[in-house]
Amino acid sequence: MKILVAVKRVVDYNVKVRVKADHSGVDLANVKMSMNPFCEIAVEEAVRLKEKGVATEIVVVSIGPSTAQEQLRTALALGADRAILVESAEDLTSLAVAKLLKAVVDKEQPQLVILGKQAIDSDNNQTGQMLAALSGYGQGTFASKVEVSGASVAVTREIDGGAQTVSLKLPAIVTTDLRLNEPRYASLPNIMKAKKKPLERLTPDALGVSTVSTNTTLKVEAPAARSAGIKVKSVAELVEKLKNEAKVI
Amino acid sequence: MTILVIADYSNDQQDNNVLAPATFNTVAAAAKIGGDIHVLVAGAGVGAVAEAAAKIAGVAKVLVADNAAYAHQLPENVVPLVAGLVIEQRTIYSHVLASATSNGKNILPRVAAQLDVDQISEIISVESADTFKRPIYAGNAIATVQSNAAVKVITVRATGFDPVAAEGGSAVVEAVATVFDEGKSSFVGEELAKSDRPELTAARIVVSGGRGLQNGDNFKHLYALADKLGAAVGASRAAVDAGFVPNDMQVGQTGKIVAPQLYIAVGISGAIQHLAGMKDSKVIVAINKDEEAPIFQVADYGLVADLFEAIPEMAALA
């Protein structure tokens, strides 16, 4: 079974971003970039499925700038077999990304597509669901457990009140939640080997996909700052303040 | 201009479907956009949910699709229903709204893609009928986004809108007979956390624990305090990652977003991604033995103390 994993290059999760003075966006100059944490979990899950003998080939795909090759190489070092970069310097919406991924799905015909549930830059949580709609496949979002058996996959999902398990016919789309697995680190020999693995470069034009959006970002601002309050000396003082000053208990 | 709101509901512990409180906030967002508000309830055995939805202040019509195919709100079946309603009534519906709950987030992007429009996720304010504000980068920036789509597809973050009244409306209830059963997915089972405490996103007071709790068993101190205050209990991602408590207790960028009257952060350092989930709380209390912990920078009241002494003492005094 072939698995397609989508990964996104995003600002590293440890970076506290700053809004640009002209409110056109956030300042990403000289900021550390990494693979989106949920995408790391997606790669790890695919590698585990290959180690279990469920998957035979892992293709990793990224839609983004030329520099996203770094994240693809990381995925190759973690165990993906080959990579595809759909190169676009533009800021694409989730729908545009889903359309490009759909074109890659048509080309590659994977049985399972694994994506992160959300990218930590745009915080959209849309792409997997949109890809499922466009490809007409079932979707198992926010997965904490993935079990392939025969022609279906059982996905345990993180939902508001607990966990839900659904069974999906393959091919299917899965998006990862935090507890699905703990991603490994790439070893040095594997990082070296990854440099020799194939990486194909495509463009939206070559895939015949329009990336026009119905959304326009008018401005990006810093959130209202919350200022630090006071330090209390004792539990008794805290309870007194909450009762009589803040009046919340 | 008519807005279609997809109602969210969940199974309560007595096996009844009940309207999710976030639906009241989503209707509030719809009211701010302006126009007639229709609510769609899709599910199996959702008569009571539809009745409750018809009482929501400001709702003109409730559409009920009650069929086994829509049980558990499986997106593969519910999405064609929603998209079909919108396409059929193209001249009517200008917006489709859902709460940014796990159901809303599961369903709505699939609706947007089916309608070939971009979605706007987790809005926190309505600037006009086509312009909205939403947090990005874990709330470290707020984007103002305008949509020129014929139908605007939007999820609503509950904490951005005060809920409308649950009573006072008298909407028409209309059955929708269309059934989509795509046969691509089926429900296997559900494990819902059993708790007598209020639901995290709807609670007036939230007590959350972090890595400082050291293990899952120590959360009993927080439960004792929470029960005294009538509070819900949450956790930081660190505590969830360490396996202390289940993921549905996680408050943060990728967990639940809460904005209670009082948020008590216990043994939580205050990572960016945690702050993203709670910094809109009215009053924030931080209890941590590390006085340098970043959580103190957003706390109204900070107490540098050993939580294992402070929490029982607080439970006794509160």
Chai-1 contact restraints between the chains, C-beta under 6 A:
chainA,res_idxA,chainB,res_idxB,connection_type,confidence,min_distance_angstrom,max_distance_angstrom,comment,restraint_id
A,K16,B,I272,contact,1.0,0.0,6.0,A-B,restraint_1
A,V17,B,Y137,contact,1.0,0.0,6.0,A-B,restraint_2
A,V17,B,N140,contact,1.0,0.0,6.0,A-B,restraint_3
A,V19,B,A141,contact,1.0,0.0,6.0,A-B,restraint_4
A,V26,B,A141,contact,1.0,0.0,6.0,A-B,restraint_5
A,T93,B,D118,contact,1.0,0.0,6.0,A-B,restraint_6
A,L95,B,D118,contact,1.0,0.0,6.0,A-B,restraint_7
A,A98,B,A113,contact,1.0,0.0,6.0,A-B,restraint_8
A,D121,B,Y137,contact,1.0,0.0,6.0,A-B,restraint_9
A,S122,B,I136,contact,1.0,0.0,6.0,A-B,restraint_10
A,D123,B,I136,contact,1.0,0.0,6.0,A-B,restraint_11
A,N124,B,S121,contact,1.0,0.0,6.0,A-B,restraint_12
A,N125,B,K105,contact,1.0,0.0,6.0,A-B,restraint_13
A,Q126,B,P109,contact,1.0,0.0,6.0,A-B,restraint_14
A,Q126,B,Q119,contact,1.0,0.0,6.0,A-B,restraint_15
A,Q129,B,P109,contact,1.0,0.0,6.0,A-B,restraint_16
A,Q129,B,R110,contact,1.0,0.0,6.0,A-B,restraint_17
A,M130,B,P109,contact,1.0,0.0,6.0,A-B,restraint_18
A,M130,B,A113,contact,1.0,0.0,6.0,A-B,restraint_19
A,A133,B,R110,contact,1.0,0.0,6.0,A-B,restraint_20
A,A133,B,A113,contact,1.0,0.0,6.0,A-B,restraint_21
A,A133,B,Q114,contact,1.0,0.0,6.0,A-B,restraint_22
A,L134,B,A113,contact,1.0,0.0,6.0,A-B,restraint_23
A,G138,B,E76,contact,1.0,0.0,6.0,A-B,restraint_24
A,G138,B,K184,contact,1.0,0.0,6.0,A-B,restraint_25
A,G138,B,S185,contact,1.0,0.0,6.0,A-B,restraint_26
A,Q139,B,P75,contact,1.0,0.0,6.0,A-B,restraint_27
A,T141,B,N106,contact,1.0,0.0,6.0,A-B,restraint_28
A,E158,B,N247,contact,1.0,0.0,6.0,A-B,restraint_29
A,I159,B,S102,contact,1.0,0.0,6.0,A-B,restraint_30
A,D160,B,T101,contact,1.0,0.0,6.0,A-B,restraint_31
A,D160,B,S102,contact,1.0,0.0,6.0,A-B,restraint_32
A,G161,B,S10,contact,1.0,0.0,6.0,A-B,restraint_33
A,G161,B,L192,contact,1.0,0.0,6.0,A-B,restraint_34
A,G162,B,E191,contact,1.0,0.0,6.0,A-B,restraint_35
A,G162,B,L192,contact,1.0,0.0,6.0,A-B,restraint_36
A,G162,B,A193,contact,1.0,0.0,6.0,A-B,restraint_37
A,G162,B,D248,contact,1.0,0.0,6.0,A-B,restraint_38
A,A163,B,E191,contact,1.0,0.0,6.0,A-B,restraint_39
A,Q164,B,E190,contact,1.0,0.0,6.0,A-B,restraint_40
A,T165,B,V188,contact,1.0,0.0,6.0,A-B,restraint_41
A,T165,B,G189,contact,1.0,0.0,6.0,A-B,restraint_42
A,V166,B,S185,contact,1.0,0.0,6.0,A-B,restraint_43
A,V166,B,F187,contact,1.0,0.0,6.0,A-B,restraint_44
A,S167,B,S186,contact,1.0,0.0,6.0,A-B,restraint_45
A,S167,B,V188,contact,1.0,0.0,6.0,A-B,restraint_46
A,L168,B,S185,contact,1.0,0.0,6.0,A-B,restraint_47
A,K169,B,K184,contact,1.0,0.0,6.0,A-B,restraint_48
A,R179,B,N247,contact,1.0,0.0,6.0,A-B,restraint_49
A,S213,B,D118,contact,1.0,0.0,6.0,A-B,restraint_50
A,T214,B,V117,contact,1.0,0.0,6.0,A-B,restraint_51
A,T214,B,D118,contact,1.0,0.0,6.0,A-B,restraint_52
A,T214,B,S147,contact,1.0,0.0,6.0,A-B,restraint_53
A,T214,B,N148,contact,1.0,0.0,6.0,A-B,restraint_54
A,T214,B,A149,contact,1.0,0.0,6.0,A-B,restraint_55
A,N215,B,D118,contact,1.0,0.0,6.0,A-B,restraint_56
A,N215,B,V145,contact,1.0,0.0,6.0,A-B,restraint_57
A,N215,B,S147,contact,1.0,0.0,6.0,A-B,restraint_58
A,T216,B,Q146,contact,1.0,0.0,6.0,A-B,restraint_59
A,T217,B,A143,contact,1.0,0.0,6.0,A-B,restraint_60
A,T217,B,V145,contact,1.0,0.0,6.0,A-B,restraint_61
A,L218,B,T144,contact,1.0,0.0,6.0,A-B,restraint_62
A,L218,B,Q146,contact,1.0,0.0,6.0,A-B,restraint_63
A,K219,B,T144,contact,1.0,0.0,6.0,A-B,restraint_64
A,V220,B,A141,contact,1.0,0.0,6.0,A-B,restraint_65
A,V220,B,A143,contact,1.0,0.0,6.0,A-B,restraint_66
A,E221,B,I142,contact,1.0,0.0,6.0,A-B,restraint_67
A,P223,B,G139,contact,1.0,0.0,6.0,A-B,restraint_68
A,P223,B,I142,contact,1.0,0.0,6.0,A-B,restraint_69
A,R226,B,K279,contact,1.0,0.0,6.0,A-B,restraint_70
A,R226,B,V298,contact,1.0,0.0,6.0,A-B,restraint_71
A,A228,B,Q297,contact,1.0,0.0,6.0,A-B,restraint_72
A,G229,B,A299,contact,1.0,0.0,6.0,A-B,restraint_73
A,G229,B,D300,contact,1.0,0.0,6.0,A-B,restraint_74
A,G229,B,Y301,contact,1.0,0.0,6.0,A-B,restraint_75
A,K231,B,G302,contact,1.0,0.0,6.0,A-B,restraint_76
A,V232,B,Y301,contact,1.0,0.0,6.0,A-B,restraint_77
A,V232,B,L303,contact,1.0,0.0,6.0,A-B,restraint_78
A,V235,B,A310,contact,1.0,0.0,6.0,A-B,restraint_79
A,V235,B,E313,contact,1.0,0.0,6.0,A-B,restraint_80
A,V235,B,M314,contact,1.0,0.0,6.0,A-B,restraint_81
A,L238,B,Y301,contact,1.0,0.0,6.0,A-B,restraint_82
A,L238,B,L303,contact,1.0,0.0,6.0,A-B,restraint_83
A,V239,B,L317,contact,1.0,0.0,6.0,A-B,restraint_84
A,V239,B,A318,contact,1.0,0.0,6.0,A-B,restraint_85
A,K241,B,Y301,contact,1.0,0.0,6.0,A-B,restraint_86
A,A246,B,V283,contact,1.0,0.0,6.0,A-B,restraint_87
A,V248,B,Q261,contact,1.0,0.0,6.0,A-B,restraint_88
A,V248,B,L262,contact,1.0,0.0,6.0,A-B,restraint_89
A,V248,B,V283,contact,1.0,0.0,6.0,A-B,restraint_90
A,I249,B,L229,contact,1.0,0.0,6.0,A-B,restraint_91
A,I249,B,A318,contact,1.0,0.0,6.0,A-B,restraint_92
